[in-house]
């Protein structure tokens, strides 16, 4: 019922015969920028602090959850997966101690790969300590379940997921190599469908690749080839630290 009350209050800003005056909310937009920075910096505590103690999280394809632990689980999971985000504000307004924010989001990897994109609505409240916090957060993907699978996995039916973990001498050199398409094209020429690059936030020298492989024999042969060794050397990969994990079939 409280969520319904919040939504009705927002609607009344424009729908009542004698409406409460609402304002474009620069303060909420500034808090949204701080939220994005916290996600991209991997600061889960800062993310949790931006929600009310009893905040509701209405994420797609699962039941509604509430409370600080729910917020930590939802967005801490994104941080743990190495995801970064980009938020675009469509509209942000407030009146009194309640506000709302409508926007678009993109979730991706540090190397520039896009994992998801969608839209969201947040209800914000001004709390007694003078800070605006999110009390209700609902978001969902623009990618239909089936179409999204095809787009994100590039016709990945029948592929095997391989994870490569290794240390690098210079994280900046390695990231620069994976921010252009040359490395991905090299992998695709040898059995891979797509590649996502990851980096440990706590230890930037620890890096990894998640690779969808269609032709495992070709891919394994490539990993043992001079071409792969040359690419690894150019990127500063310490081959003695490399570990490869392959998906186990059900």
Buried (B, 14 or more C-beta within 10 A) or exposed (E): EEBEEBBEBBEBBEEEEEEEEBEEBEBBBEBBEBBBEBBBEBBBEBBBBBBBEEBBBBBEEEEEBBBBEBBBEBBBEBBEEBBBBBBEBEEBBBBEEBBBBEBBBBBBBBBBBBBBBBBBBBBBBBEEEEEBBBBBBBBBBEBEEEEBBEBBBEEBEEBBBBBBBBBBEEBEEBBEBBEEEEBBEBBBEBBBBBBBBBBBBEEBBBBBBBBBBBBEEEBBEBBEEEEBEEBBEEBBBEEEEBEEEEEEEE
